[in-house]
Structure formats: C-alpha cells, structure tokens
Amino acid sequence: MNRLRTAVVGTGMIGSLHARIYAEHPLAELVGVVDASADAARTVGEQLGVPWFTEVTDLLEGCDLAAASVSVPEHHRYPIAMQLARAGKHLLLEKPLAPSLAGADRLIKDLEETGVLTMVNFILRFDPRYSEAKAAVASGRMGDVHTIFARRRGSSLGADIYGVWTDLLISTGIHDLDVMAWLADSPVTRVYAETISRRSAPYGHDDAAMVLVRFENGVIGSLEISWVLPPTIPALLDASLQLVGTGGGVFVDGSNHGLAIADREGFTHPDLTHWPVSRDQVSGDLAGSLDHFIRAVLDGRPPEVTLEMARNAHAIVDAAKRSAESNQPVSLTPPG
C-alpha cells in the first residue's frame, strides 16, 4: 500500500496533533518532527517513536519525506515553508499564512514558483455540518442567500495565551470569514469593522470585533468574535453559523454535539468537533483536513483549500483591520 511519508515542523498543541494524526493514519507514515525547543521536539518524537530535530536542515538530511505540516507561529512561517518547498516537499500550512497580507502575498508568490502542492488548513471546511451547509446552498435549496451570520466566542484564556503574539481576527476570525466567502461563493466588495481592546491592549491587539462583509452578489455577512468571557464558561468555544435565503436556511450551533458533563469539577460542554480524542485516536475536523491533504498528495489532485482561497480570507481580515483603524468602510476590488 502506498503511504505518504510525512513530517511536522512545530510541535506545539496543534503541531503535536498533526504528528499524532499522521502516525495514526493508514495512508501516512510519520518520519520525523522538528521544533526550535528541543524539549518540545523530544517529547513528541519519543511519544510517537520517530526522530526529532531542532532544525529543518537536519530533518531533510536525516529523513526521507514527501510532505510536511508547518504549524509554527505565522511570523516564522515563511522561511520554514520555503526551505521545505525548495526541497520539493508538499506542504500543509496552518493558517494564517503570515501576520500581514503583504507577507501572505510574498509567501504565495514564492511557493507557486516551486510547484509543490500546498494546502492551507481551514478546518471548518472539513466539519460535516459546514460542508453540509455548503452542499445545501450549492444545490439551490436555500434559494437566493441574503444573510450569513457567524459567531465565535472564546474565553479570556485566548487573550492571555494567543494575544501576546497574534491577534483575534487573523488567528481565529479568519476561519469564519473564509466560511462566509465559501458559502456566498462571491468576491467581497466592502468590509466594515469595529473592535474593542482592553485585556489585549498591552500587546496592541483586540479583545472583540464585529465585522460586516458585503459580497458582490449582494449577500451580507456578519461576524461576532471575542476572547472575553471568563474561563469558567462550560464550553471553551461558543460557535454558531446562520444562513438565511429565500428558500430556507442552515443553522450550525455549538461544538459539543449536544454533550454535557457534570462532575465535581463543574459543568462542561466538551468540544467534539475540532480535534477530540476518542477511543485513543484524534478525530474531528483536524483529522478530516489531514486525511484530505494526504489523499490529495497521493492522488496528485488539487487540495480543497488552495493558496488563492487562503489569500482571499487574508484580504478580508486585512480590510477589516484597516476599517477598524479608520472608522470607515473599506472597499475591495473583486478579482477579474
């Protein structure tokens, strides 16, 4: 059986899950992991029984691989992705591609010159609920879509952990903005955003944002996003999507699939959507996206989320940030 020889660069929370999924997948073989922290790389490497390194150069010299996940913070994405791509390795890149739209454009241009297959990891596209919503809209059953509302509320842990080095819209809101563009299936022409910054103010980042998006086909999108609620909330992530059209609507609510657990520690709604570990195996959206990447590389076909699609989501985030700074709507020119 043909198996894809893979590696992971960046073994934090998400990267370690990438490594575990590759190790568990019947069509993949994890051959090595890399992290700038020797302790982090060693921990994951020893757990999964593969060589670990602190430099990509050592990975390339010591392991035979065809593809790699790059799950380092976005401000380290470019040099690592390009080193792997110039060595002919296919790439699964965590989003965002870069801290800025200009940085994303530079990475996209240089990656396209290498010719390697590159997929960007927008995992909501692999959530069965969102993919069913897309199918319902594409079938015409929803009639003419008028509005799309998305909500993604996290706790203040997000500000404490991620607000130090990244911002709310580029790290989290970009998921829902990508989904809205995917469902609307139309270029964005105008973006208006308001933000509020308190807890994350020392880092120059926002705690919450409201974003309005106008699509060329007339659809209006609205996003509410924050990491403000206290860590005591029962669900670490409160997510929702509502799409309304002349023929009906689609409605996605929550990440817990109806499960609630009460014990001596309190009352919780565990996340069963994104990367739950069930029966000692990682499942959910993340596993689905890596499965798609593995099969796309093995079959030699384009991935679900291309660099162009990722660039589109980046452009919406960039417009939202410029709008919030100027207190004015920002117009975007649809591609020809």
C-alpha positions in Angstrom: 0.0 0.0 0.0 1.4 3.4 -1.0 1.9 5.5 2.1 2.8 9.2 2.3 6.0 9.9 4.3 5.3 12.9 6.4 6.9 15.2 9.0 5.8 18.0 11.2 7.6 21.3 11.9 6.3 22.9 15.1 5.2 20.6 17.9 3.0 22.9 20.0 -0.6 21.9 20.7 -1.7 21.9 17.1 1.5 20.5 15.7 1.6 17.6 18.1 -1.9 16.7 16.9 -0.8 16.8 13.3 2.0 14.4 14.2 -0.3 12.1 16.0 -2.8 12.1 13.1 -0.1 11.2 10.6 1.2 8.5 12.9 -2.3 7.0 13.2 -3.4 7.3 9.5 -3.4 4.2 7.4 -2.1 6.1 4.3 0.6 8.0 6.1 3.9 7.4 7.8 5.3 10.0 10.3 9.1 10.0 9.8 10.2 12.9 12.0 9.3 16.1 13.9 11.0 19.5 14.3 10.7 22.2 16.9 13.0 25.0 17.9 12.5 23.8 21.5 14.5 20.6 22.0 12.2 19.6 24.9 9.1 20.0 22.8 10.5 18.1 19.8 11.9 15.3 22.0 8.6 14.9 23.9 6.5 14.4 20.7 9.2 12.4 18.9 9.6 10.0 21.8 5.9 9.6 22.3 5.4 8.6 18.6 8.7 6.8 18.1 10.2 9.0 15.4 13.4 11.0 15.2 13.2 14.6 16.4 15.2 17.7 15.4 15.6 21.3 16.2 16.4 22.4 12.6 14.6 21.7 9.3 18.0 21.2 7.7 18.7 18.2 9.9 15.2 16.8 9.2 15.8 17.0 5.4 19.3 15.4 5.8 18.2 12.6 8.2 14.7 11.6 6.9 13.2 10.7 3.6 9.8 12.6 3.4 7.4 13.7 0.7 5.3 16.1 2.6 5.2 18.2 5.8 2.9 20.1 8.0 4.1 23.6 9.1 2.5 24.6 12.3 4.8 27.2 13.7 3.5 30.7 14.5 2.8 32.7 11.4 5.7 35.1 11.9 8.0 32.1 11.4 6.0 30.5 8.6 7.9 31.9 5.5 11.5 30.7 6.0 10.4 27.2 7.1 7.8 26.7 4.3 10.2 27.9 1.7 13.0 25.7 2.9 10.8 22.6 2.6 9.2 23.7 -0.7 12.6 24.3 -2.3 13.5 20.8 -1.3 10.4 19.6 -3.2 8.2 18.7 -0.2 4.5 19.2 -0.4 3.0 21.4 2.3 0.1 21.6 4.7 0.3 25.1 6.2 -1.5 26.2 9.3 -3.3 29.4 8.9 -2.7 32.3 8.7 0.0 32.3 6.1 1.6 35.4 7.6 0.9 38.2 10.1 0.0 40.6 7.2 -1.5 40.4 3.7 1.8 41.6 2.2 3.6 38.7 3.9 1.0 36.3 2.7 1.4 37.6 -0.9 5.1 37.1 -0.7 4.8 33.5 0.5 2.2 32.6 -2.0 4.2 34.0 -4.9 7.4 32.2 -3.9 5.6 28.9 -3.1 3.9 28.9 -6.5 7.3 29.1 -8.2 8.4 25.9 -6.6 5.4 23.9 -8.0 4.8 21.8 -4.8 1.2 21.0 -3.8 0.3 23.4 -1.0 -2.9 23.3 1.2 -3.9 25.7 3.9 -5.6 24.3 6.9 -9.0 25.9 7.2 -10.5 23.1 9.2 -14.2 24.3 9.3 -14.4 23.2 5.6 -14.0 19.7 6.9 -16.6 20.0 9.6 -19.6 17.8 8.3 -22.1 20.4 9.4 -20.4 23.2 7.5 -19.8 21.0 4.4 -23.5 20.0 4.5 -24.4 23.7 4.7 -22.2 24.3 1.6 -23.9 21.4 -0.2 -27.4 22.8 0.7 -26.5 26.2 -0.7 -24.9 24.9 -3.8 -27.9 22.7 -4.5 -30.1 25.7 -4.8 -32.5 24.6 -2.0 -31.8 27.7 0.0 -32.9 29.9 -2.9 -31.2 33.3 -3.0 -29.0 33.7 0.0 -29.4 37.1 1.8 -27.5 37.0 5.0 -24.8 34.9 6.8 -24.1 35.3 10.5 -21.2 33.7 12.3 -20.2 33.8 15.9 -17.0 32.6 17.6 -16.7 33.4 21.3 -13.8 32.2 23.3 -12.7 32.8 26.9 -10.1 35.3 28.1 -7.6 32.4 28.0 -7.3 33.2 24.3 -6.2 36.7 25.1 -3.7 35.5 27.7 -2.2 32.7 25.6 -2.5 34.0 22.0 -3.0 37.7 22.4 0.7 38.1 23.3 1.9 37.2 19.8 -1.1 37.2 17.4 -4.4 38.9 17.0 -8.0 37.8 17.2 -9.0 38.4 13.6 -6.0 36.8 11.9 -5.8 33.8 14.2 -9.4 33.0 14.8 -11.9 35.2 12.9 -10.2 34.2 9.6 -11.9 30.8 9.9 -15.4 32.2 9.8 -14.6 34.8 7.2 -13.3 32.1 5.0 -16.5 30.0 5.5 -18.7 33.0 4.7 -16.9 33.6 1.5 -17.1 29.9 0.7 -20.9 29.8 1.3 -21.6 33.1 -0.5 -19.4 32.0 -3.4 -18.8 35.6 -4.4 -16.0 38.1 -4.2 -16.1 40.7 -1.3 -16.6 44.3 -2.3 -16.9 46.1 1.1 -15.9 45.5 4.7 -16.7 47.4 7.8 -15.4 46.6 11.3 -15.5 47.8 14.9 -13.1 46.5 17.5 -12.5 46.9 21.2 -9.2 46.4 23.0 -8.7 46.1 26.8 -7.2 42.9 28.1 -5.0 42.6 24.9 -4.3 46.3 24.7 -0.7 46.0 26.1 0.1 43.8 23.0 -1.6 46.1 20.5 -4.3 43.5 19.9 -8.1 43.4 20.1 -10.4 41.5 22.6 -13.5 41.6 20.4 -14.6 42.6 16.9 -17.8 42.9 14.9 -17.3 42.7 11.1 -19.8 43.4 8.3 -18.9 42.0 4.8 -20.7 42.8 1.6 -20.3 40.3 -1.3 -20.6 41.2 -5.0 -23.7 39.1 -5.4 -25.5 41.1 -2.7 -25.1 38.7 0.3 -24.4 40.4 3.6 -22.1 38.6 6.1 -21.8 39.4 9.8 -19.2 38.1 12.2 -19.1 38.4 16.0 -15.8 37.3 17.6 -14.2 37.7 21.0 -12.0 36.2 23.7 -13.6 38.0 26.6 -15.8 35.6 28.6 -14.3 34.2 31.9 -12.6 30.7 31.7 -15.4 29.3 33.8 -17.8 29.1 30.9 -18.9 25.5 30.2 -17.8 25.5 26.6 -14.3 26.8 25.8 -15.6 27.8 22.3 -19.1 29.1 21.6 -19.5 29.0 17.8 -22.5 29.4 15.6 -23.5 29.9 11.9 -26.8 31.0 10.5 -27.5 31.4 6.8 -30.9 32.7 5.5 -32.2 32.6 2.0 -35.5 32.8 0.1 -35.8 29.1 0.0 -34.8 28.3 3.6 -31.8 28.4 5.9 -29.0 26.4 7.5 -28.1 26.7 11.2 -25.0 25.4 13.0 -24.8 25.7 16.7 -22.0 24.8 19.1 -19.1 22.5 19.1 -20.2 19.9 21.7 -22.8 18.0 19.6 -25.2 18.0 22.5 -22.9 16.5 25.1 -22.8 18.0 28.6 -20.8 16.6 31.5 -21.4 17.4 35.2 -18.9 16.3 37.8 -17.1 17.6 40.9 -15.1 20.0 38.8 -18.2 21.6 37.4 -20.4 21.6 34.3 -18.8 21.4 30.8 -19.6 21.1 27.1 -16.5 19.3 25.7 -15.5 20.1 22.1 -16.4 17.1 19.9 -15.9 19.0 16.7 -12.4 20.3 16.1 -9.8 17.7 17.4 -11.4 15.4 20.0 -9.5 12.3 21.1 -12.0 9.4 21.0 -11.1 5.8 21.5 -7.5 6.9 21.8 -7.4 8.4 18.3 -7.6 12.0 17.2 -10.8 12.7 15.1 -12.9 15.7 14.1 -12.2 18.5 11.7 -8.5 18.5 12.0 -8.2 14.8 11.3 -10.5 15.3 8.3 -8.4 18.0 6.9 -5.2 16.0 7.2 -6.9 13.0 5.6 -7.8 15.2 2.7 -4.3 16.5 2.4 -2.8 13.0 2.5 -5.1 11.7 -0.2 -4.7 14.9 -2.4 -0.9 14.4 -2.4 -1.1 10.7 -3.1 -3.7 11.2 -5.9 -1.9 14.2 -7.3 -5.1 16.4 -7.3 -5.6 20.0 -6.1 -6.5 20.3 -2.4 -9.7 21.7 -1.0 -8.2 24.9 0.3 -5.7 26.5 -2.2 -3.3 29.4 -1.7 -5.7 31.6 -3.6 -8.6 30.8 -1.3 -6.4 31.4 1.8 -5.3 34.8 0.2 -9.0 35.7 -0.1 -9.6 35.2 3.6 -6.4 37.2 4.4 -7.7 40.1 2.2 -10.9 40.2 4.2 -9.1 40.3 7.5 -6.8 43.0 6.2 -9.7 45.1 5.1 -11.4 44.6 8.5 -8.3 45.8 10.3 -8.0 48.9 8.1 -11.7 49.6 8.6 -11.4 49.4 12.4 -8.4 51.7 12.3 -10.0 54.3 10.0 -13.6 54.0 11.4 -14.7 53.8 7.7 -15.8 51.0 5.4 -13.1 49.6 3.2 -13.8 48.7 -0.4 -12.2 45.7 -2.2 -11.8 45.3 -5.9 -13.1 41.8 -6.9 -10.6 39.9 -8.9 -11.1 39.9 -12.7 
